[in-house]
Amino acid sequence: MCPTPTLYGSRQSRETTHATRFRPLLGGAACLDFVNTVARHDDPATSDDFGSGYVQFLGWCSHASLVDEATARRLAIVAGKEPREAASVRRRALSLRSSLQHMLQAIVTGDDPEDGDLAVLNEEVTRARAVEVLVAGEPGLSWQVPAPPSLESPLLAIARDAARVLASDQAARIRQCAGPECERSFLDTSRNGSRRFCSPTGCGSQERVRRFRERQKQLA
């Protein structure tokens, strides 16, 4: 047996990990960074961290600590032997990402999620819970995922995290970056709930520079 992945438990900065390959992980939850893997959801030509195949999706999951590197290597080998199954998992990942993005938008605007988007998430959550088993531990029982992992294991981990976040008080803390060119979603963990940008050193800094230049123009 292997424990369900503990998502985002590391204190290591995630803004620099795999920086040359993937976008920084600024969402505060795996499911939000999963949605943030594409720059523009309404533009099919935009850059996408998932690339064109399952192995690219798997690489991002390793980047987000949903699977360790050794597991990612094993699953990449399995994907080479089972290309149809791997392609199916990637299609499901894209469908879930799209539905989650719609749901996050609804949460930010105070609307109810669409039934179709809920159905996509519920289907993946049902798959995720179906492979979990209760085991004895300290203290008491806990849910765990049997080993070895399958091609869909990283996707199911994302579905579990989405269910955890969206069905908790954290949902009220979901924000969309106020940067004019940014669509990233993130958890606002500030004490007064006033965070506006996905990153103070990224979009936040750019906004400060923009406002400074505007003031300089007004004084000129």
Stockholm file with secondary structure:
# STOCKHOLM 1.0

chainA/1-220         MCPTPTLYGSRQSRETTHATRFRPLLGGAACLDFVNTVARHDDPATSDDFGSGYVQFLGWCSHASLVDEATARRLAIVAGKEPREAASVRRRALSLRSSLQHMLQAIVTGDDPEDGDLAVLNEEVTRARAVEVLVAGEPGLSWQVPAPPSLESPLLAIARDAARVLASDQAARIRQCAGPECERSFLDTSRNGSRRFCSPTGCGSQERVRRFRERQKQLA
#=GR chainA/1-220 SS CEECCCTTCCCSCSSSTTTTTSCCCCSSSHHHHHHTTBSCTTCTTSCBTTTTSHHHHHHHHHHTTSSCHHHHHHHHHHHHHCHHHHHHHHHHHHHHHHHHHHHHHHHHHTCCCCHHHHHHHHHHHHHHHHTCEEEEETTEEEEEECSSCCTTHHHHHHHHHHHHHHTSGGGGGEEECCCTTCCCEEECCSTTSCCCSSCTTTHHHHHHHHHHHHHHHHHC
#=GC SS_cons         CEECCCTTCCCSCSSSTTTTTSCCCCSSSHHHHHHTTBSCTTCTTSCBTTTTSHHHHHHHHHHTTSSCHHHHHHHHHHHHHCHHHHHHHHHHHHHHHHHHHHHHHHHHHTCCCCHHHHHHHHHHHHHHHHTCEEEEETTEEEEEECSSCCTTHHHHHHHHHHHHHHTSGGGGGEEECCCTTCCCEEECCSTTSCCCSSCTTTHHHHHHHHHHHHHHHHHC
//
